[in-house]
Structures are given as structure tokens and as C-alpha cells.
């Protein structure tokens, strides 16, 4: 596994990420009907956002950074096209050692270059392929330039 990928996974699992009120969040606005709430963590050089439902069974994980995540995504694992913040993208099956294709069928990962030194790494975790479809659609509606969202600068 690539160090950047491990960093992203560990970052999003860290305890103590404060649950942000939607109005005060620096993460992209979520539709009220989504049933998801953002948790956010800000550090020099990145903003990590995790939107999850009440029981935590489905989530959208978003890392906005000024550094290229250098995540190598194999074309052989490309599964569908999408959009994030107005940018076209390809979704990939994550390469997780020891996980079978059934588990991976409801997970996706991608990296989007949003501008010069502006990147978004996105990971979707869903309990089913139906929930995955909903989260893919929702992710396509997110806009980091809308209102309170921002990209951080740093090392």
C-alpha cells in the first residue's frame, strides 16, 4: 500500500474529530435530505472531511490538500465515471489486501486535481451497492467552491 493511502485511512479513523455543525463546516455543503453529517479535521496543508450517517454504516471521506496525494490508481480497477466539484473523474475499486470483491463492490476511491496545488482524494464506504449508488450521486453534487468550503495551503 502507498504511504499516502495509508495516511488517508489512518487520518479518517482517528478519534476526536469534532462533529461540525453544517453551518460552521468548512467541508462542502451536504443536502439536508442526505442524512449525513460532517466530521472535520483541519491541519496545516489539509482539510479532512468525513460525512456519515447516524449509525456510521455509510460514509463519504474527503481529503482536500495542497499536496498531490500521489495515489496510483490502476486502470484495471477503474469502474465508473463521475463528477466532483464540477471536475470529471474516474472511480476505482480500492486495492485493499485481504478483501474480496464482494466487500469492495460497495467501496470506491479517486483523486481529483481541482487546480494548481489543489487536490481532493475521495473514498466512499457503503454497506451495499444500492447505498453506493446514492453516495456516488451525492458526491457528484458536492462543490468545494460553494460557500464555506475551501482548500488549505501548506506543506
Rosetta constraint file for C-alpha pairs under 8 A:
AtomPair CA 1 CA 5 HARMONIC 6.82 0.50
AtomPair CA 1 CA 6 HARMONIC 6.86 0.50
AtomPair CA 1 CA 96 HARMONIC 7.95 0.50
AtomPair CA 2 CA 6 HARMONIC 6.41 0.50
AtomPair CA 2 CA 71 HARMONIC 6.84 0.50
AtomPair CA 3 CA 7 HARMONIC 6.00 0.50
AtomPair CA 4 CA 8 HARMONIC 6.22 0.50
AtomPair CA 4 CA 69 HARMONIC 5.78 0.50
AtomPair CA 4 CA 70 HARMONIC 6.72 0.50
AtomPair CA 4 CA 71 HARMONIC 6.53 0.50
AtomPair CA 5 CA 9 HARMONIC 6.35 0.50
AtomPair CA 5 CA 69 HARMONIC 7.74 0.50
AtomPair CA 5 CA 71 HARMONIC 6.50 0.50
AtomPair CA 6 CA 10 HARMONIC 6.07 0.50
AtomPair CA 7 CA 11 HARMONIC 5.91 0.50
AtomPair CA 8 CA 12 HARMONIC 6.32 0.50
AtomPair CA 8 CA 63 HARMONIC 7.47 0.50
AtomPair CA 9 CA 13 HARMONIC 6.44 0.50
AtomPair CA 10 CA 14 HARMONIC 6.30 0.50
AtomPair CA 11 CA 48 HARMONIC 7.84 0.50
AtomPair CA 12 CA 48 HARMONIC 7.32 0.50
AtomPair CA 12 CA 50 HARMONIC 7.06 0.50
AtomPair CA 12 CA 61 HARMONIC 7.37 0.50
AtomPair CA 17 CA 39 HARMONIC 6.06 0.50
AtomPair CA 17 CA 40 HARMONIC 6.07 0.50
AtomPair CA 17 CA 41 HARMONIC 5.75 0.50
AtomPair CA 18 CA 39 HARMONIC 5.73 0.50
AtomPair CA 18 CA 40 HARMONIC 6.26 0.50
AtomPair CA 18 CA 41 HARMONIC 7.17 0.50
AtomPair CA 19 CA 37 HARMONIC 7.66 0.50
AtomPair CA 19 CA 38 HARMONIC 6.35 0.50
AtomPair CA 19 CA 39 HARMONIC 4.37 0.50
AtomPair CA 19 CA 40 HARMONIC 6.70 0.50
AtomPair CA 20 CA 24 HARMONIC 6.60 0.50
AtomPair CA 20 CA 25 HARMONIC 5.63 0.50
AtomPair CA 20 CA 37 HARMONIC 7.74 0.50
AtomPair CA 20 CA 38 HARMONIC 5.94 0.50
AtomPair CA 20 CA 39 HARMONIC 5.45 0.50
AtomPair CA 20 CA 40 HARMONIC 6.40 0.50
AtomPair CA 21 CA 25 HARMONIC 6.01 0.50
AtomPair CA 21 CA 37 HARMONIC 7.92 0.50
AtomPair CA 21 CA 38 HARMONIC 7.55 0.50
AtomPair CA 22 CA 29 HARMONIC 7.02 0.50
AtomPair CA 22 CA 30 HARMONIC 7.75 0.50
AtomPair CA 22 CA 37 HARMONIC 7.17 0.50
AtomPair CA 22 CA 38 HARMONIC 6.98 0.50
AtomPair CA 24 CA 148 HARMONIC 7.70 0.50
AtomPair CA 25 CA 29 HARMONIC 7.93 0.50
AtomPair CA 25 CA 38 HARMONIC 7.43 0.50
AtomPair CA 25 CA 40 HARMONIC 7.40 0.50
AtomPair CA 25 CA 148 HARMONIC 6.75 0.50
AtomPair CA 25 CA 149 HARMONIC 7.58 0.50
AtomPair CA 26 CA 40 HARMONIC 7.83 0.50
AtomPair CA 26 CA 148 HARMONIC 5.04 0.50
AtomPair CA 26 CA 149 HARMONIC 4.57 0.50
AtomPair CA 26 CA 150 HARMONIC 6.33 0.50
AtomPair CA 27 CA 38 HARMONIC 7.23 0.50
AtomPair CA 27 CA 40 HARMONIC 7.20 0.50
AtomPair CA 27 CA 47 HARMONIC 7.90 0.50
AtomPair CA 27 CA 49 HARMONIC 6.08 0.50
AtomPair CA 27 CA 144 HARMONIC 7.21 0.50
AtomPair CA 27 CA 148 HARMONIC 6.92 0.50
AtomPair CA 27 CA 149 HARMONIC 4.95 0.50
AtomPair CA 27 CA 150 HARMONIC 7.35 0.50
AtomPair CA 28 CA 142 HARMONIC 5.92 0.50
AtomPair CA 28 CA 143 HARMONIC 5.74 0.50
AtomPair CA 28 CA 144 HARMONIC 5.07 0.50
AtomPair CA 28 CA 145 HARMONIC 7.74 0.50
AtomPair CA 28 CA 146 HARMONIC 6.74 0.50
AtomPair CA 28 CA 147 HARMONIC 7.83 0.50
AtomPair CA 28 CA 148 HARMONIC 6.91 0.50
AtomPair CA 28 CA 149 HARMONIC 4.93 0.50
AtomPair CA 29 CA 142 HARMONIC 6.79 0.50
AtomPair CA 29 CA 143 HARMONIC 7.43 0.50
AtomPair CA 29 CA 146 HARMONIC 7.31 0.50
AtomPair CA 29 CA 147 HARMONIC 7.78 0.50
AtomPair CA 29 CA 148 HARMONIC 7.68 0.50
AtomPair CA 29 CA 149 HARMONIC 7.53 0.50
AtomPair CA 30 CA 34 HARMONIC 6.82 0.50
AtomPair CA 30 CA 36 HARMONIC 7.41 0.50
AtomPair CA 30 CA 37 HARMONIC 7.75 0.50
AtomPair CA 30 CA 142 HARMONIC 7.01 0.50
AtomPair CA 32 CA 36 HARMONIC 7.99 0.50
AtomPair CA 34 CA 138 HARMONIC 7.71 0.50
AtomPair CA 35 CA 52 HARMONIC 7.93 0.50
AtomPair CA 35 CA 53 HARMONIC 5.74 0.50
AtomPair CA 35 CA 54 HARMONIC 7.61 0.50
AtomPair CA 36 CA 51 HARMONIC 5.51 0.50
AtomPair CA 36 CA 52 HARMONIC 4.82 0.50
AtomPair CA 36 CA 53 HARMONIC 4.46 0.50
AtomPair CA 36 CA 54 HARMONIC 7.19 0.50
AtomPair CA 36 CA 59 HARMONIC 7.81 0.50
AtomPair CA 37 CA 50 HARMONIC 7.94 0.50
AtomPair CA 37 CA 51 HARMONIC 5.08 0.50
AtomPair CA 37 CA 52 HARMONIC 5.63 0.50
AtomPair CA 37 CA 53 HARMONIC 6.49 0.50
AtomPair CA 37 CA 54 HARMONIC 7.97 0.50
AtomPair CA 38 CA 49 HARMONIC 6.24 0.50
AtomPair CA 38 CA 50 HARMONIC 5.40 0.50
AtomPair CA 38 CA 51 HARMONIC 4.24 0.50
AtomPair CA 38 CA 52 HARMONIC 6.73 0.50
AtomPair CA 39 CA 49 HARMONIC 5.74 0.50
AtomPair CA 39 CA 50 HARMONIC 5.13 0.50
AtomPair CA 39 CA 51 HARMONIC 6.29 0.50
AtomPair CA 40 CA 47 HARMONIC 7.12 0.50
AtomPair CA 40 CA 48 HARMONIC 5.58 0.50
AtomPair CA 40 CA 49 HARMONIC 4.51 0.50
AtomPair CA 40 CA 50 HARMONIC 6.35 0.50
AtomPair CA 41 CA 47 HARMONIC 5.94 0.50
AtomPair CA 41 CA 48 HARMONIC 5.11 0.50
AtomPair CA 41 CA 49 HARMONIC 6.59 0.50
AtomPair CA 42 CA 46 HARMONIC 6.22 0.50
AtomPair CA 42 CA 47 HARMONIC 4.67 0.50
AtomPair CA 42 CA 48 HARMONIC 6.36 0.50
AtomPair CA 43 CA 47 HARMONIC 6.45 0.50
AtomPair CA 44 CA 152 HARMONIC 7.30 0.50
AtomPair CA 44 CA 153 HARMONIC 7.11 0.50
AtomPair CA 44 CA 154 HARMONIC 5.55 0.50
AtomPair CA 44 CA 155 HARMONIC 7.21 0.50
AtomPair CA 45 CA 65 HARMONIC 5.79 0.50
AtomPair CA 45 CA 66 HARMONIC 5.97 0.50
AtomPair CA 45 CA 67 HARMONIC 7.45 0.50
AtomPair CA 45 CA 152 HARMONIC 5.44 0.50
AtomPair CA 45 CA 153 HARMONIC 4.88 0.50
AtomPair CA 45 CA 154 HARMONIC 3.87 0.50
AtomPair CA 45 CA 155 HARMONIC 5.51 0.50
AtomPair CA 46 CA 63 HARMONIC 6.81 0.50
AtomPair CA 46 CA 64 HARMONIC 5.50 0.50
AtomPair CA 46 CA 65 HARMONIC 4.32 0.50
AtomPair CA 46 CA 66 HARMONIC 6.79 0.50
AtomPair CA 46 CA 151 HARMONIC 7.27 0.50
AtomPair CA 46 CA 152 HARMONIC 5.43 0.50
AtomPair CA 46 CA 153 HARMONIC 7.10 0.50
AtomPair CA 46 CA 154 HARMONIC 7.52 0.50
AtomPair CA 47 CA 63 HARMONIC 5.85 0.50
AtomPair CA 47 CA 64 HARMONIC 5.13 0.50
AtomPair CA 47 CA 65 HARMONIC 6.50 0.50
AtomPair CA 47 CA 151 HARMONIC 7.12 0.50
AtomPair CA 47 CA 152 HARMONIC 6.57 0.50
AtomPair CA 48 CA 61 HARMONIC 7.53 0.50
AtomPair CA 48 CA 62 HARMONIC 5.78 0.50
AtomPair CA 48 CA 63 HARMONIC 4.50 0.50
AtomPair CA 48 CA 64 HARMONIC 6.33 0.50
AtomPair CA 49 CA 61 HARMONIC 5.82 0.50
AtomPair CA 49 CA 62 HARMONIC 4.98 0.50
AtomPair CA 49 CA 63 HARMONIC 6.29 0.50
AtomPair CA 50 CA 59 HARMONIC 6.65 0.50
AtomPair CA 50 CA 60 HARMONIC 5.74 0.50
AtomPair CA 50 CA 61 HARMONIC 4.45 0.50
AtomPair CA 50 CA 62 HARMONIC 6.20 0.50
AtomPair CA 51 CA 59 HARMONIC 5.33 0.50
AtomPair CA 51 CA 60 HARMONIC 5.11 0.50
AtomPair CA 51 CA 61 HARMONIC 6.40 0.50
AtomPair CA 52 CA 56 HARMONIC 5.46 0.50
AtomPair CA 52 CA 57 HARMONIC 7.33 0.50
AtomPair CA 52 CA 58 HARMONIC 5.66 0.50
AtomPair CA 52 CA 59 HARMONIC 4.23 0.50
AtomPair CA 52 CA 60 HARMONIC 6.56 0.50
AtomPair CA 53 CA 57 HARMONIC 6.67 0.50
AtomPair CA 53 CA 58 HARMONIC 6.07 0.50
AtomPair CA 53 CA 59 HARMONIC 6.80 0.50
AtomPair CA 57 CA 125 HARMONIC 7.93 0.50
AtomPair CA 57 CA 126 HARMONIC 6.74 0.50
AtomPair CA 57 CA 127 HARMONIC 6.22 0.50
AtomPair CA 58 CA 124 HARMONIC 7.85 0.50
AtomPair CA 58 CA 125 HARMONIC 5.51 0.50
AtomPair CA 58 CA 126 HARMONIC 4.50 0.50
AtomPair CA 58 CA 127 HARMONIC 6.15 0.50
AtomPair CA 58 CA 131 HARMONIC 7.58 0.50
AtomPair CA 59 CA 124 HARMONIC 5.96 0.50
AtomPair CA 59 CA 125 HARMONIC 5.22 0.50
AtomPair CA 59 CA 126 HARMONIC 6.43 0.50
AtomPair CA 59 CA 135 HARMONIC 7.83 0.50
AtomPair CA 60 CA 122 HARMONIC 7.19 0.50
AtomPair CA 60 CA 123 HARMONIC 6.05 0.50
AtomPair CA 60 CA 124 HARMONIC 4.70 0.50
AtomPair CA 60 CA 125 HARMONIC 6.48 0.50
AtomPair CA 60 CA 135 HARMONIC 7.11 0.50
AtomPair CA 60 CA 139 HARMONIC 7.61 0.50
AtomPair CA 61 CA 122 HARMONIC 5.59 0.50
AtomPair CA 61 CA 123 HARMONIC 4.99 0.50
AtomPair CA 61 CA 124 HARMONIC 6.15 0.50
AtomPair CA 62 CA 120 HARMONIC 6.63 0.50
AtomPair CA 62 CA 121 HARMONIC 5.78 0.50
AtomPair CA 62 CA 122 HARMONIC 4.64 0.50
AtomPair CA 62 CA 123 HARMONIC 6.56 0.50
AtomPair CA 63 CA 119 HARMONIC 7.96 0.50
AtomPair CA 63 CA 120 HARMONIC 5.51 0.50
AtomPair CA 63 CA 121 HARMONIC 5.06 0.50
AtomPair CA 63 CA 122 HARMONIC 6.46 0.50
AtomPair CA 64 CA 118 HARMONIC 7.26 0.50
AtomPair CA 64 CA 119 HARMONIC 5.76 0.50
AtomPair CA 64 CA 120 HARMONIC 4.63 0.50
AtomPair CA 64 CA 121 HARMONIC 6.66 0.50
AtomPair CA 64 CA 151 HARMONIC 5.89 0.50
AtomPair CA 64 CA 152 HARMONIC 7.21 0.50
AtomPair CA 65 CA 117 HARMONIC 7.77 0.50
AtomPair CA 65 CA 118 HARMONIC 5.91 0.50
AtomPair CA 65 CA 119 HARMONIC 5.33 0.50
AtomPair CA 65 CA 120 HARMONIC 6.47 0.50
AtomPair CA 65 CA 151 HARMONIC 6.36 0.50
AtomPair CA 65 CA 152 HARMONIC 6.13 0.50
AtomPair CA 65 CA 153 HARMONIC 7.10 0.50
AtomPair CA 66 CA 117 HARMONIC 4.71 0.50
AtomPair CA 66 CA 118 HARMONIC 4.71 0.50
AtomPair CA 66 CA 119 HARMONIC 6.13 0.50
AtomPair CA 66 CA 151 HARMONIC 7.20 0.50
AtomPair CA 66 CA 152 HARMONIC 6.39 0.50
AtomPair CA 66 CA 153 HARMONIC 5.34 0.50
AtomPair CA 66 CA 154 HARMONIC 6.45 0.50
AtomPair CA 66 CA 155 HARMONIC 7.40 0.50
AtomPair CA 67 CA 117 HARMONIC 6.11 0.50
AtomPair CA 67 CA 118 HARMONIC 7.01 0.50
AtomPair CA 67 CA 119 HARMONIC 6.85 0.50
AtomPair CA 67 CA 155 HARMONIC 7.09 0.50
AtomPair CA 68 CA 117 HARMONIC 7.19 0.50
AtomPair CA 68 CA 118 HARMONIC 7.76 0.50
AtomPair CA 68 CA 119 HARMONIC 6.27 0.50
AtomPair CA 69 CA 111 HARMONIC 7.69 0.50
AtomPair CA 69 CA 119 HARMONIC 7.57 0.50
AtomPair CA 69 CA 121 HARMONIC 7.22 0.50
AtomPair CA 71 CA 111 HARMONIC 7.46 0.50
AtomPair CA 73 CA 77 HARMONIC 7.37 0.50
AtomPair CA 73 CA 78 HARMONIC 7.95 0.50
AtomPair CA 73 CA 92 HARMONIC 7.01 0.50
AtomPair CA 73 CA 110 HARMONIC 7.67 0.50
AtomPair CA 74 CA 78 HARMONIC 6.91 0.50
AtomPair CA 74 CA 92 HARMONIC 7.84 0.50
AtomPair CA 75 CA 92 HARMONIC 7.98 0.50
AtomPair CA 77 CA 92 HARMONIC 5.32 0.50
AtomPair CA 77 CA 93 HARMONIC 5.34 0.50
AtomPair CA 77 CA 94 HARMONIC 7.62 0.50
AtomPair CA 78 CA 90 HARMONIC 6.58 0.50
AtomPair CA 78 CA 91 HARMONIC 5.90 0.50
AtomPair CA 78 CA 92 HARMONIC 4.31 0.50
AtomPair CA 78 CA 93 HARMONIC 6.50 0.50
AtomPair CA 79 CA 90 HARMONIC 7.39 0.50
AtomPair CA 79 CA 91 HARMONIC 5.88 0.50
AtomPair CA 79 CA 92 HARMONIC 5.50 0.50
AtomPair CA 79 CA 93 HARMONIC 6.77 0.50
AtomPair CA 80 CA 90 HARMONIC 5.79 0.50
AtomPair CA 80 CA 91 HARMONIC 5.33 0.50
AtomPair CA 80 CA 92 HARMONIC 7.28 0.50
AtomPair CA 81 CA 88 HARMONIC 7.38 0.50
AtomPair CA 81 CA 89 HARMONIC 5.74 0.50
AtomPair CA 81 CA 90 HARMONIC 4.36 0.50
AtomPair CA 81 CA 91 HARMONIC 5.89 0.50
AtomPair CA 82 CA 88 HARMONIC 5.91 0.50
AtomPair CA 82 CA 89 HARMONIC 5.21 0.50
AtomPair CA 82 CA 90 HARMONIC 5.94 0.50
AtomPair CA 82 CA 91 HARMONIC 6.88 0.50
AtomPair CA 82 CA 136 HARMONIC 7.60 0.50
AtomPair CA 82 CA 140 HARMONIC 6.57 0.50
AtomPair CA 83 CA 87 HARMONIC 5.40 0.50
AtomPair CA 83 CA 88 HARMONIC 4.55 0.50
AtomPair CA 83 CA 89 HARMONIC 5.57 0.50
AtomPair CA 83 CA 139 HARMONIC 7.53 0.50
AtomPair CA 83 CA 140 HARMONIC 4.78 0.50
AtomPair CA 83 CA 141 HARMONIC 7.91 0.50
AtomPair CA 84 CA 88 HARMONIC 6.63 0.50
AtomPair CA 84 CA 89 HARMONIC 7.19 0.50
AtomPair CA 84 CA 112 HARMONIC 7.71 0.50
AtomPair CA 84 CA 139 HARMONIC 6.24 0.50
AtomPair CA 84 CA 140 HARMONIC 4.86 0.50
AtomPair CA 84 CA 141 HARMONIC 6.97 0.50
AtomPair CA 84 CA 142 HARMONIC 6.24 0.50
AtomPair CA 84 CA 143 HARMONIC 6.86 0.50
AtomPair CA 85 CA 114 HARMONIC 7.99 0.50
AtomPair CA 85 CA 140 HARMONIC 7.03 0.50
AtomPair CA 85 CA 141 HARMONIC 7.16 0.50
AtomPair CA 85 CA 142 HARMONIC 5.62 0.50
AtomPair CA 85 CA 143 HARMONIC 4.06 0.50
AtomPair CA 85 CA 144 HARMONIC 5.87 0.50
AtomPair CA 85 CA 145 HARMONIC 7.37 0.50
AtomPair CA 86 CA 140 HARMONIC 7.96 0.50
AtomPair CA 86 CA 143 HARMONIC 7.11 0.50
AtomPair CA 87 CA 112 HARMONIC 7.37 0.50
AtomPair CA 87 CA 114 HARMONIC 7.05 0.50
AtomPair CA 89 CA 110 HARMONIC 7.46 0.50
AtomPair CA 89 CA 111 HARMONIC 7.81 0.50
AtomPair CA 89 CA 112 HARMONIC 6.54 0.50
AtomPair CA 90 CA 110 HARMONIC 6.66 0.50
AtomPair CA 91 CA 108 HARMONIC 5.97 0.50
AtomPair CA 91 CA 109 HARMONIC 5.81 0.50
AtomPair CA 91 CA 110 HARMONIC 5.34 0.50
AtomPair CA 92 CA 108 HARMONIC 5.45 0.50
AtomPair CA 92 CA 109 HARMONIC 5.32 0.50
AtomPair CA 92 CA 110 HARMONIC 6.18 0.50
AtomPair CA 93 CA 104 HARMONIC 6.38 0.50
AtomPair CA 93 CA 105 HARMONIC 7.36 0.50
AtomPair CA 93 CA 107 HARMONIC 6.47 0.50
AtomPair CA 93 CA 108 HARMONIC 5.12 0.50
AtomPair CA 93 CA 109 HARMONIC 6.42 0.50
AtomPair CA 94 CA 104 HARMONIC 6.93 0.50
AtomPair CA 94 CA 107 HARMONIC 6.95 0.50
AtomPair CA 94 CA 108 HARMONIC 6.00 0.50
AtomPair CA 94 CA 109 HARMONIC 5.85 0.50
AtomPair CA 99 CA 103 HARMONIC 6.36 0.50
AtomPair CA 99 CA 104 HARMONIC 6.99 0.50
AtomPair CA 100 CA 104 HARMONIC 6.49 0.50
AtomPair CA 101 CA 105 HARMONIC 5.87 0.50
AtomPair CA 102 CA 106 HARMONIC 7.79 0.50
AtomPair CA 103 CA 107 HARMONIC 7.52 0.50
AtomPair CA 104 CA 108 HARMONIC 7.69 0.50
AtomPair CA 105 CA 128 HARMONIC 7.88 0.50
AtomPair CA 105 CA 129 HARMONIC 6.61 0.50
AtomPair CA 106 CA 124 HARMONIC 7.99 0.50
AtomPair CA 106 CA 125 HARMONIC 6.59 0.50
AtomPair CA 106 CA 126 HARMONIC 5.32 0.50
AtomPair CA 106 CA 127 HARMONIC 6.46 0.50
AtomPair CA 106 CA 128 HARMONIC 5.42 0.50
AtomPair CA 106 CA 129 HARMONIC 4.89 0.50
AtomPair CA 106 CA 131 HARMONIC 7.74 0.50
AtomPair CA 106 CA 132 HARMONIC 5.48 0.50
AtomPair CA 107 CA 123 HARMONIC 7.42 0.50
AtomPair CA 107 CA 124 HARMONIC 5.39 0.50
AtomPair CA 107 CA 125 HARMONIC 4.89 0.50
AtomPair CA 107 CA 126 HARMONIC 6.11 0.50
AtomPair CA 107 CA 132 HARMONIC 7.06 0.50
AtomPair CA 108 CA 123 HARMONIC 5.71 0.50
AtomPair CA 108 CA 124 HARMONIC 5.09 0.50
AtomPair CA 108 CA 125 HARMONIC 7.01 0.50
AtomPair CA 109 CA 121 HARMONIC 7.49 0.50
AtomPair CA 109 CA 122 HARMONIC 5.57 0.50
AtomPair CA 109 CA 123 HARMONIC 4.36 0.50
AtomPair CA 109 CA 124 HARMONIC 6.34 0.50
AtomPair CA 110 CA 121 HARMONIC 5.85 0.50
AtomPair CA 110 CA 122 HARMONIC 5.37 0.50
AtomPair CA 110 CA 123 HARMONIC 6.67 0.50
AtomPair CA 111 CA 119 HARMONIC 7.02 0.50
AtomPair CA 111 CA 120 HARMONIC 5.63 0.50
AtomPair CA 111 CA 121 HARMONIC 4.34 0.50
AtomPair CA 111 CA 122 HARMONIC 6.23 0.50
AtomPair CA 112 CA 119 HARMONIC 5.67 0.50
AtomPair CA 112 CA 120 HARMONIC 5.12 0.50
AtomPair CA 112 CA 121 HARMONIC 6.40 0.50
AtomPair CA 113 CA 117 HARMONIC 7.90 0.50
AtomPair CA 113 CA 118 HARMONIC 6.05 0.50
AtomPair CA 113 CA 119 HARMONIC 4.57 0.50
AtomPair CA 113 CA 120 HARMONIC 6.49 0.50
AtomPair CA 114 CA 118 HARMONIC 5.24 0.50
AtomPair CA 114 CA 119 HARMONIC 5.45 0.50
AtomPair CA 114 CA 120 HARMONIC 7.02 0.50
AtomPair CA 115 CA 119 HARMONIC 7.19 0.50
AtomPair CA 118 CA 151 HARMONIC 6.74 0.50
AtomPair CA 124 CA 132 HARMONIC 7.44 0.50
AtomPair CA 124 CA 135 HARMONIC 7.20 0.50
AtomPair CA 124 CA 136 HARMONIC 7.81 0.50
AtomPair CA 125 CA 132 HARMONIC 7.38 0.50
AtomPair CA 126 CA 131 HARMONIC 5.66 0.50
AtomPair CA 126 CA 132 HARMONIC 5.19 0.50
AtomPair CA 126 CA 135 HARMONIC 7.69 0.50
AtomPair CA 127 CA 131 HARMONIC 6.51 0.50
AtomPair CA 127 CA 132 HARMONIC 7.53 0.50
AtomPair CA 128 CA 132 HARMONIC 6.16 0.50
AtomPair CA 129 CA 133 HARMONIC 6.22 0.50
AtomPair CA 130 CA 134 HARMONIC 6.61 0.50
AtomPair CA 131 CA 135 HARMONIC 6.27 0.50
AtomPair CA 132 CA 136 HARMONIC 6.05 0.50
AtomPair CA 133 CA 137 HARMONIC 6.27 0.50
AtomPair CA 134 CA 138 HARMONIC 6.16 0.50
AtomPair CA 135 CA 139 HARMONIC 5.95 0.50
AtomPair CA 136 CA 140 HARMONIC 6.30 0.50
AtomPair CA 137 CA 141 HARMONIC 6.71 0.50
AtomPair CA 138 CA 142 HARMONIC 6.76 0.50
AtomPair CA 143 CA 149 HARMONIC 7.72 0.50
AtomPair CA 144 CA 148 HARMONIC 7.98 0.50
AtomPair CA 144 CA 149 HARMONIC 4.82 0.50
AtomPair CA 144 CA 150 HARMONIC 6.10 0.50
AtomPair CA 144 CA 151 HARMONIC 7.75 0.50
AtomPair CA 145 CA 149 HARMONIC 5.82 0.50
AtomPair CA 145 CA 150 HARMONIC 6.60 0.50
